[in-house]
Amino acid sequence: MVKSVGEYLKGASEVPGHRTLVMVGAQSPAGPDGRVEADVAGQCAVVWSKISEALAQKNLETRHIVALEIDLTDRENLDAVLTEQARHIRHHVAQTVRIVGLLDPQWKAQISVVAAVTR
């Protein structure tokens, strides 16, 4: 589906022209009721659930993800975020991690993705 450009450029992915791209904007860790889990793992579980739901609206799955961006409020949470990510992503993707301030002070992470599929 998507090839790594080379060992040195592991973060670079190529999407051939005959594929459709779907962008899912940053998903917050707030649940449908507005509740936010206290721990980052719980927040990321909510985020990945929302990403899966958004992709499903376009008949896609997490296996179609080719790139993702993670916004974290604290680099100490990276291991927990990557552990949750590994439950959903089992293939190479281009990935960016940023340490940022988020809209709600309760939020510890938000994630956006790009998916590609042949139509």
N, C-alpha and C positions, 0 to 999 in steps of 0.2 A: 504494500500500500504506500507507505512513505519511507523513503530511504534516508539514512544518515549520510550527509555529504562526505564525511571522512572522519577518521578517528580523532583528528585534532579539533574538528568543528562538530563535536557531538551535539551541540545545541541547535544546529542548523538542520532543517528539514525541507524537503522539496515536495510540493504538491503538484502533480501533473495537471495540465490544462483541462482535461476532461473530467475533473472532479468538481463537486459543489462544496463550497465552504460554508459552514454555519458557525457564527460567532455567538457565544453565550457570555453576556456581560457579567461583571463581578457579582457573584451571589453572596449575600450576607448570611451570617449565622443565625439570624432571627427566624424562628419557626413561624408557621402559619398564624399562630396566635400571638406573635410578637415576642414570645418568650425566648431568652438566650441562655444556653447552657453555660455553666460557670467555667468548665474546663475546655481547653482548646480541642481536645479529641472529640468531645461531644459537639462542639461548634462545627468542626470539620465534617462530622457525620451528617449534620443538617445541611451544610453547604453542598456536599457531594450528592445528597438526596435531591436537592434542588437542581443541581446540574443534570443529573440523570433524568429528572422530570422534564427539564427544558429540552434536552436532546430527544427524548421520546416524542415530544410534540412534532418533531421533524423526522420521526422514524429512524433515529440514530441511537447509538449506545456509546458508552465510555470507550469502547474499543476503537471508535472512530476519531477520538481526540488526537490531534497532531501537535498542539501547542497549548500551554497553560501558563497563567501568571498567578502567582500567589502573593498577596499582600499580608504581611505580618506586622503586629505591633511590637513584638519582642523576638529577637533571634533565638532566645532560649526555647521557644515553642516549635522550632523547625523540625526536630525529630518526631514530635507527636503529629505534626501536619503531614510529614512524609510517610509515617506509618499508616495513617488513614488513607493517604493517596494511593499507597501500594495495594490497598484493598480494591481499588477501582481501575488503576492503570498498571498494566503488566507489559507494556511495550515502550519503545523509545519515543519520547516526545521532546520538542523544544520547550524549555522551561525557564521562566524568570521568577526570581524571588526578590521581593523588595521589603525593606523595613520602613513602615510608614505609620502615620496617624490615620485612624479610620473614623468614619462619620459618628458612630456611637462608641462611647468609651468602654462599653461592655464587650464589644467585638474584639476578638483576638486575631481573626483571619478572615479574608475573603478571597475567592478564587474566580477567575474567568478562564474560559477555554475557547479553542478553535477546533472544530471537527471537520473532517473531509470525507466525502463519500462519492462513489461513482453513481450517477443517476442514469 
